[in-house]
C-alpha cells in the first residue's frame, strides 16, 4: 500500500496492489506482467553495456496457504532472493529498497536495494537492536548493513 506521508510503503496482506506496482514502476520503469502473481523488470545500464538486472516480484503461496512476496534479482554475476517482503521504499531518483522483517530470528531485518543503474545490494538478518546503536562504537564490520537498513527502519516501525 503506497504511503502518502513519507513513510515506507507496506504490502497489504503480503500481496502487491496496483498502487504498489505503479509506485515501483515510477522508479524501475514499466513492468511486464506475465500472470496475476508476477511482475518482471529488465534493466540495462545505459552507460555500461553488458550491465543488466532481471528483477522479479512474485506472490508465492507458502505451504500453510498464506501469501508471501519474493523479490529475486538475476545479474550476470549471480542470483539473489529476498523472501517475506513486507515493505518497500522508493528512493528518488533511482533506487527501491525492499525490506523483510523476521520476528522469529531475534527480530532481524533484511533488505535488498535495487538501482536503475543495475546495482543490487542485499543485507540479511541484521539484528534490530543494532539499528539504534551508536555508530561510533559499532564494529566496522556491522556498519554498512546497519546504516543502510536504519535509513528505512524508522519508516517501517509504525506501518
VMD Tcl script that draws the C-alpha trace (Angstrom):
set ca {
  {0.00 0.00 0.00}
  {1.58 3.25 -1.13}
  {2.40 5.73 1.63}
  {1.29 9.34 1.41}
  {3.16 10.62 4.48}
  {6.80 9.93 3.50}
  {6.90 6.60 5.30}
  {7.91 3.31 3.75}
  {5.05 1.65 1.95}
  {3.88 -1.76 3.01}
  {2.37 -4.61 1.03}
  {-1.12 -5.11 2.46}
  {-1.56 -8.79 3.28}
  {1.81 -9.55 1.65}
  {0.27 -9.00 -1.79}
  {1.28 -6.28 -4.27}
  {-1.59 -3.97 -5.23}
  {-1.91 -1.97 -8.47}
  {-0.86 1.15 -6.47}
  {2.31 -0.64 -5.30}
  {3.23 -1.58 -8.86}
  {2.63 1.99 -10.08}
  {4.96 3.29 -7.34}
  {7.64 0.74 -8.26}
  {7.25 1.48 -11.98}
  {7.88 5.17 -11.28}
  {11.44 4.17 -10.36}
  {12.11 0.90 -12.23}
  {10.12 1.55 -15.41}
  {7.21 -0.40 -16.82}
  {6.88 -3.96 -15.59}
  {5.94 -6.96 -17.64}
  {3.05 -8.80 -16.01}
  {3.09 -12.40 -17.24}
  {0.44 -13.54 -14.76}
  {-1.64 -12.19 -11.87}
  {1.06 -13.01 -9.29}
  {4.27 -11.89 -11.05}
  {5.86 -8.64 -12.26}
  {9.16 -8.51 -14.13}
  {11.60 -5.71 -14.94}
  {14.64 -5.93 -17.18}
  {17.11 -3.10 -16.60}
  {20.16 -2.19 -18.68}
  {22.74 0.41 -17.68}
  {22.91 2.98 -20.46}
  {26.48 3.95 -19.56}
  {27.84 0.42 -19.30}
  {26.95 -2.14 -21.97}
  {26.51 -5.60 -20.52}
  {25.36 -4.42 -17.09}
  {21.86 -5.79 -16.71}
  {19.43 -6.82 -13.99}
  {16.40 -9.06 -14.25}
  {14.04 -8.32 -11.35}
  {11.01 -10.39 -10.43}
  {8.41 -9.60 -7.77}
  {6.26 -12.67 -7.13}
  {3.48 -13.57 -4.75}
  {4.30 -17.09 -3.61}
  {1.98 -19.34 -1.63}
  {3.53 -20.87 1.48}
  {2.70 -24.47 2.47}
  {0.17 -23.17 5.03}
  {-1.63 -21.28 2.25}
  {-0.57 -17.74 3.19}
  {0.86 -15.41 0.55}
  {4.47 -14.25 0.72}
  {6.22 -11.75 -1.52}
  {9.57 -12.72 -3.01}
  {11.92 -10.34 -4.83}
  {14.55 -12.02 -6.99}
  {17.37 -10.41 -8.94}
  {19.49 -12.06 -11.63}
  {22.72 -10.34 -12.61}
  {25.50 -11.50 -14.94}
  {27.44 -12.37 -11.77}
  {24.79 -14.08 -9.65}
  {21.29 -14.52 -8.30}
  {19.75 -13.30 -5.03}
  {16.30 -13.55 -3.43}
  {14.56 -11.83 -0.53}
  {11.61 -13.73 0.96}
  {8.78 -12.41 3.10}
  {9.00 -8.85 1.77}
  {6.75 -6.63 3.88}
  {7.77 -3.06 2.94}
  {9.35 -1.09 0.15}
  {10.79 2.39 -0.02}
  {11.14 4.27 -3.30}
  {14.28 6.37 -3.01}
  {14.34 9.06 -5.66}
  {15.67 9.26 -8.20}
  {16.70 5.70 -8.97}
  {16.53 3.12 -6.17}
  {13.98 0.90 -4.46}
  {14.62 -0.76 -1.10}
  {12.65 -3.88 -0.22}
  {12.51 -4.93 3.44}
  {11.64 -8.16 5.21}
  {11.16 -8.23 8.97}
  {11.73 -11.54 10.74}
  {10.23 -11.76 14.23}
  {11.34 -15.37 14.64}
  {15.05 -14.60 14.10}
  {15.79 -12.36 17.12}
  {13.80 -9.56 15.50}
  {16.03 -9.25 12.44}
  {15.54 -7.21 9.28}
  {16.80 -7.98 5.79}
  {16.84 -5.67 2.79}
  {17.54 -5.57 -0.91}
  {18.33 -2.27 -2.64}
  {17.91 -2.20 -6.41}
  {19.05 0.70 -8.58}
  {18.21 1.56 -12.15}
  {21.96 1.75 -12.88}
  {21.89 -2.05 -12.42}
  {23.09 -2.06 -8.84}
  {21.85 -4.53 -6.25}
  {22.82 -4.82 -2.58}
  {21.43 -7.27 -0.07}
  {21.79 -7.21 3.71}
  {20.41 -10.22 5.59}
  {19.37 -10.90 9.17}
  {20.54 -7.61 10.66}
  {19.59 -7.53 14.34}
  {17.06 -4.80 15.04}
  {18.89 -3.71 18.22}
  {21.86 -2.66 16.04}
  {19.74 -0.12 14.18}
  {19.67 2.26 17.14}
  {23.28 1.68 18.16}
  {25.86 4.46 18.46}
  {27.61 4.22 15.08}
  {30.88 5.49 16.53}
  {31.01 2.49 18.87}
  {29.77 -0.08 16.36}
  {32.19 -2.64 14.94}
  {33.16 -1.53 11.40}
  {32.06 -4.92 10.00}
  {28.49 -4.07 11.05}
  {28.33 -0.50 9.74}
  {27.24 -0.86 6.11}
  {24.20 -3.04 6.77}
  {23.26 -1.16 9.92}
  {23.31 2.25 8.24}
  {21.51 1.02 5.12}
  {18.63 -0.60 6.99}
  {18.44 2.10 9.67}
  {17.64 4.60 6.91}
  {14.31 2.88 6.35}
  {13.68 1.26 9.72}
  {12.10 4.24 11.43}
  {9.75 4.49 8.46}
  {8.53 0.90 8.86}
  {8.08 0.63 12.62}
  {4.66 2.31 12.71}
  {3.38 0.96 9.39}
}
mol new
graphics top color blue
foreach p $ca { graphics top sphere $p radius 0.5 }
foreach p [lrange $ca 0 end-1] q [lrange $ca 1 end] { graphics top cylinder $p $q radius 0.2 }
display resetview
